[in-house]
Amino acid sequence: MEYLSDFIKILLPAGVVLYAMVITVKSFLNNDFEKKLVDIKIKSTASILPIRLQAYERVCLLLERISPGNIIVRLNVTEMHASQLHQLLNAEIRNELNHNLSQQMYISDKAWVEIKNAVEDTISLINKSYSATAPDARGIELAKKIIENSIMRQESPIESALQFIKNEIREIF
């Protein structure tokens, strides 16, 4: 019985010391792991942040390029028939969007939805304006109708998408 009592007197403090060592080593390893994780996140952010900002810049440029006023000025509408201009405008907008599809990887889902809505709304504006023009109309007449319909709107979807993107960028910084 005396051996058992002596054994417990030795084993109990040794167990407590061993348990304290395990907790200390585990805490040290967790802290080290967290520091390495933070370093990885910092390095990742440093390399991804410029790419994200470039993506936001490119989608802002996309929205500006497809706005009715800018796209009509950019294309030569004086020599075309309305049907040719209609097709060209729709093709140009779709090409601009297709050229920037990869940017959705770097921006938020909500921002991409806003951009797609603005693009589709712009196409809808062009289509409605085209259906309100005469079949034999010149391109300049369609251009005027698009600008008139664009001005009559209370809120421009392109402007609201740009505002949403600007606000999202401000949240990053």
Buried (B, 14 or more C-beta within 10 A) or exposed (E): EEEEEEEEEEEEEEEEEEEEEEEEEEEEEEEEEEEEEEEEEEEEEEEEEEEBBEBBEBBBEBBEBBBBBEBBEEBEBEEBBBBBBBEBBBEBBEEBBEEBEEBBEBBBEEBBEBBEBBBEBBBEBBEEBBEEBEEEBBBBBBBBBBBEBBEEEEEBBBEBBBEBBEEBBEEEE
